[in-house]
Amino acid sequence: MKNKRIIPCLDVNKGRVVKGVKFTNLKDVGDPAKIAEFYEKEGADEIVLLDISATSEERETMIDVIKKVAKNVSIPITVGGGIRTVEDAKKVIEAGANKISINSAAVRTPNLIKKISDEFGKEALVVAIDGKRNKDDNGWSVVISGGEIDTRLDVFKWAKKAEELGAGEILLTSKDADGTKEGYDIELTDGVCKTVDIPVIASGGCGKLQDFGDIFEKTTVSGALAASMFHFREVTIKEVKDYIDFRKKELINKIDFKKGSGLVPAIIQDFKNGQVLMLGYMNKESFNKTIETGITWFWSRSRNELWNKGATSGNTQYVKLISMDCDNDTLLIKVEQIGNACHKGHRSCFYRNIDGRI
């Protein structure tokens, strides 16, 4: 859960922050600039401003609101809604936004992603995707225009295409979960995380502290976005961060290093395709360095020293997710593997089959 972002979302309608359920039944929450300033003081990592009616009303996004918010906060601001051209994006950036978020316009004109990315850099472009589970329960489709239009585009295929066109981040909202406070859509979010190599922000459905812990433990999202529970003071951002830190420490403290004379086996798996890459051993020191650095460190039983995978070969393993088994004495670490995992030049150390009965 290292460096996971907590991001309040301000849905703006006619200059005011609003919140509803599944994009309807909107309630007035307050002034965007004042709310954004308050959230920054609470510890928010970023602010997302979404002009939820700009697209449906076919007008430009809320430039005045962006300027006021930018004057009040120093944390990054992402702005979406009503951005249809590079010129629209330029106005939003000049008004004080750090990142642009496009949704419906990207679906209607995919090349807009490339144009904005080329102009401002992929780090300044977020492609927002609203996904809805298909009626036949077979996958998810992209919906646009505030959820009013079902495009029948497959969410996973669209996320990958957006990345290929130049998106630097995906803001993924489950329309089924949005506003329900029943938890993030783990299955949908995990699927998108496994489809793209760029950061994914989870959105839609958060209603309790445990939901934040679940989304960070069960997927590789870079951050989690919420609105209702922050707006209505059901929980504070500080409480969320404290809870996540506590939950992480609680799990770490359960790892039983004593069983293996101070070592636990760590199974390394490709987070994209599930291939088992290697088996290493970690002591507390190497495990802590893995957590701290985000790359794998092990304990060499033959050399009696710490070693970092890729330090000499360049075949670095970037940690995506760490899980623990039911007996608390074995780790499963899902990684992005650069090059080969095996020191003998193979992708996986398990390249020799002894018996095959499948």
ZIMOBEL-V346167 format. One record per backbone hydrogen bond with DSSP energy under -0.5 kcal/mol. NH is the residue of the N-H (numbers start at 1). CO is the residue of the C=O. If there is no record, write none. Layout:
BEGIN
nh co
NH CO
NH CO
END
This chain:
BEGIN
nh co
4 1
5 222
7 5
7 224
8 6
8 46
9 226
10 48
11 9
11 18
12 10
12 50
13 16
16 13
17 30
18 11
19 27
21 24
22 20
22 178
24 21
27 19
29 17
30 17
32 15
35 31
36 32
37 33
38 34
39 35
40 36
41 37
42 38
43 39
43 40
44 39
45 6
46 6
47 76
48 8
49 47
49 78
50 10
50 48
51 49
51 80
52 12
52 50
53 12
54 51
55 51
57 53
58 55
59 54
63 61
66 62
67 63
68 64
69 65
70 66
71 67
72 68
72 69
73 69
76 45
78 47
79 99
80 49
81 101
84 82
89 85
90 86
91 87
92 88
93 89
94 90
95 91
96 92
96 93
97 92
98 77
99 77
100 124
101 79
102 126
107 103
108 104
109 105
112 109
113 110
114 110
115 111
116 112
117 113
118 114
119 115
120 116
121 117
124 121
125 122
126 100
126 124
127 169
128 102
128 126
129 171
130 143
131 129
131 173
132 141
134 139
137 134
139 137
141 132
142 153
143 130
144 149
148 144
148 145
149 144
150 148
151 142
151 149
152 142
155 140
158 154
159 155
160 156
161 157
162 158
163 159
164 160
165 161
166 162
166 163
167 162
168 122
168 125
169 125
170 199
171 127
172 170
172 201
173 129
173 171
174 203
175 131
175 173
176 131
178 174
180 177
181 177
183 205
186 184
189 185
190 186
191 187
192 188
193 189
194 190
195 191
195 192
196 192
199 168
201 170
202 200
202 223
203 172
211 208
212 208
212 209
213 209
214 210
215 211
216 212
217 213
218 214
219 215
221 215
222 200
223 200
224 5
225 202
226 7
230 227
231 227
232 228
233 230
234 229
235 229
240 236
241 237
242 238
243 239
244 240
245 241
246 242
247 243
248 244
249 245
250 246
251 247
252 248
253 249
254 250
254 251
255 252
256 328
257 255
261 258
262 257
263 260
264 282
265 329
266 280
267 265
267 331
268 266
268 278
269 267
269 333
270 275
271 335
274 270
277 268
277 275
278 268
280 266
282 264
287 283
288 284
289 285
290 286
291 287
292 288
293 289
294 290
296 317
298 307
299 281
300 298
300 305
301 299
304 300
305 300
307 298
309 296
309 307
311 308
314 310
316 314
317 309
318 316
318 336
319 294
319 317
320 334
321 334
323 332
325 330
328 325
331 265
332 323
333 267
333 331
334 321
334 332
335 269
336 318
337 335
338 316
338 336
339 337
341 347
342 346
345 342
349 277
351 349
353 351
END
